[in-house]
Amino acid sequence: MMPQVDQHPLTEKHASVSMSLGELLRLSQRILDENNVAAPKRNAEIIICSELKIERAELYLNLRRTVRLDEILSIKEKIKRRISGEPVQYITGFTEFYGLKISVNNSVLIPRPETELLVDKALELIKNRKEKTEILEIGTGSGCIAIALARNSDCRINATDISPEALKTAEENSRRNHTNDKISFELSDVFGINDVSRYDLIISNPPYIPLEEMKSLSDEVKAEPEIALTDFSDGLNFYRKVFSLVKDSTSGHDVLIEIGDSKRSFVKSLAESYGFSSVFYKDYSGIDRVIHIKT
Ligand SMILES: C[S@@+](CC[C@H](N)C(=O)[O-])C[C@H]1O[C@@H](n2cnc3c(N)ncnc32)[C@H](O)[C@@H]1O
């Protein structure tokens, strides 16, 4: 049977004997490992560092430091949450995106490293334009894409989402990253938008997992909001909507949208059915991750 965290010496009785940071790290790693949590050492480091508000380097410089009982008990609770399948970023409340600290909670998708490609490509486009770029972001979530663009270029962004809770988190993140003067946040359902003519660039990492693939997701991914993951259809509804918006528009646009693994041929054919030719960019794992359309 799987050892439970309560059966380990991370209990009040044993912990009160006093424990060093090194012992706590080893024990936390062991418990996570025995409960089949992937990357147990990294998870233990992240949880301990966030609880003690220290950087990873400080952890290893202070392995002999005695840890207080209240700190041990709080770390134990977080390890229990991690073992139950909660993503470590929701437990600590933060993640990193494009070198920026982004606060996350269970109302927003946890920004993924591969989404940084969307930002790279958008920045290339923005830097080649003479005038200030007007951007529409669809589905801003934590605000990570808009904030990364605002921090790294001269642009104006209307960042939209259907979720009021996500927008609240995005606005807090924008404030914390000092990008409020460049981003306006708007509660909006993309399927209610009918005019995008004022935007030079439309960018989105939409919910693209087909409904029928939702069952096969890991518990960790299932902890994220359903509306951030799926379009409750075939995973292509957001592409259809954006393609029809730019087709009907009176002005020209660049469109950059993230795509799911192995979805290139579906999205390419869909774009062609609207009369658009497309370019795809690969992420760092060599997977086609972003579609670019120029109208
Ligand atoms: C895949 S998440 C992307 C979040 C963030 N941009 C990122 O890359 O981490 C998709 C976002 O789209 C939002 N969304 C879902 N349906 C929407 C709709 N109909 N209109 C606008 N936004 C929607 C979700 O709330 C979610 O925040």
The ligand as an SDF file (V2000), in Angstrom:
LIG
                    3D

 27 29  0  0  0  0  0  0  0  0999 V2000
   -5.9750   28.1920  -22.9030 C   0  0  0  0  0  0  0  0  0  0  0  0
   -6.5090   29.4880  -21.8190 S   0  0  0  0  0  0  0  0  0  0  0  0
   -5.2400   30.6750  -22.1610 C   0  0  0  0  0  0  0  0  0  0  0  0
   -4.9010   31.5350  -20.9910 C   0  0  0  0  0  0  0  0  0  0  0  0
   -3.6400   32.4030  -21.1960 C   0  0  0  0  0  0  0  0  0  0  0  0
   -3.7920   33.2850  -22.3380 N   0  0  0  0  0  0  0  0  0  0  0  0
   -2.4160   31.5020  -21.3730 C   0  0  0  0  0  0  0  0  0  0  0  0
   -1.9290   31.3950  -22.5030 O   0  0  0  0  0  0  0  0  0  0  0  0
   -1.9500   30.9220  -20.3690 O   0  0  0  0  0  0  0  0  0  0  0  0
   -7.9380   30.0640  -22.6660 C   0  0  0  0  0  0  0  0  0  0  0  0
   -8.6700   31.2380  -22.0310 C   0  0  0  0  0  0  0  0  0  0  0  0
   -9.8310   31.5060  -22.8490 O   0  0  0  0  0  0  0  0  0  0  0  0
  -10.8960   31.8970  -22.0230 C   0  0  0  0  0  0  0  0  0  0  0  0
  -12.1480   31.6630  -22.7440 N   0  0  0  0  0  0  0  0  0  0  0  0
  -12.8910   30.5240  -22.8210 C   0  0  0  0  0  0  0  0  0  0  0  0
  -13.9720   30.6970  -23.5720 N   0  0  0  0  0  0  0  0  0  0  0  0
  -13.9440   31.9950  -23.9960 C   0  0  0  0  0  0  0  0  0  0  0  0
  -14.8100   32.7890  -24.8110 C   0  0  0  0  0  0  0  0  0  0  0  0
  -15.9230   32.2760  -25.3470 N   0  0  0  0  0  0  0  0  0  0  0  0
  -14.4740   34.0750  -25.0330 N   0  0  0  0  0  0  0  0  0  0  0  0
  -13.3550   34.6100  -24.4930 C   0  0  0  0  0  0  0  0  0  0  0  0
  -12.4920   33.9000  -23.7190 N   0  0  0  0  0  0  0  0  0  0  0  0
  -12.7790   32.6100  -23.4730 C   0  0  0  0  0  0  0  0  0  0  0  0
  -10.7230   31.0460  -20.7720 C   0  0  0  0  0  0  0  0  0  0  0  0
  -11.4000   31.6260  -19.6680 O   0  0  0  0  0  0  0  0  0  0  0  0
   -9.1990   31.0020  -20.6400 C   0  0  0  0  0  0  0  0  0  0  0  0
   -8.7580   32.0160  -19.7880 O   0  0  0  0  0  0  0  0  0  0  0  0
  1  2  1  0
  2  3  1  0
  2 10  1  0
  3  4  1  0
  4  5  1  0
  5  6  1  0
  5  7  1  0
  7  8  2  0
  7  9  1  0
 10 11  1  0
 11 12  1  0
 11 26  1  0
 12 13  1  0
 13 14  1  0
 13 24  1  0
 14 15  1  0
 14 23  1  0
 15 16  2  0
 16 17  1  0
 17 18  1  0
 17 23  2  0
 18 19  1  0
 18 20  2  0
 20 21  1  0
 21 22  2  0
 22 23  1  0
 24 25  1  0
 24 26  1  0
 26 27  1  0
M  CHG  2   2   1   9  -1
M  END
$$$$
